[in-house]
Amino acid sequence: MLFDIEVKISLKDGMLNPEATQVERSLDLLGYDVKNVKTVETIKFQMEGEDREEIRENVVDMCERLLCNPVIHNYKINVIPQNMACGK
């Protein structure tokens, strides 16, 4: 079975986020009053396997070892089984 994987990575509260600060300042210069801008990186890929929970555990391992820095980042994982049959 094929699974679509989506990992959303964001900085933990209290971490400096220069990108979000710049976006907030730029929007303010354009006349928009926005607060608490946050940036999120999304990584999407596919994996094959039979057990959704095993796939999720593998993705957690990927996040902890490579995709993010667990000291400064939060991450959310979405594992969606692909429906291979037409019309379902």
Stockholm file with secondary structure:
# STOCKHOLM 1.0

chainA/1-88         MLFDIEVKISLKDGMLNPEATQVERSLDLLGYDVKNVKTVETIKFQMEGEDREEIRENVVDMCERLLCNPVIHNYKINVIPQNMACGK
#=GR chainA/1-88 SS CEEEEEEEEEECTTSCCHHHHHHHHHHHHTTCCCCCCCCEEEEEEEEECSCHHHHHHHHHHHIIIIICCTTTEEEEEEEEECCCSTTC
#=GC SS_cons        CEEEEEEEEEECTTSCCHHHHHHHHHHHHTTCCCCCCCCEEEEEEEEECSCHHHHHHHHHHHIIIIICCTTTEEEEEEEEECCCSTTC
//
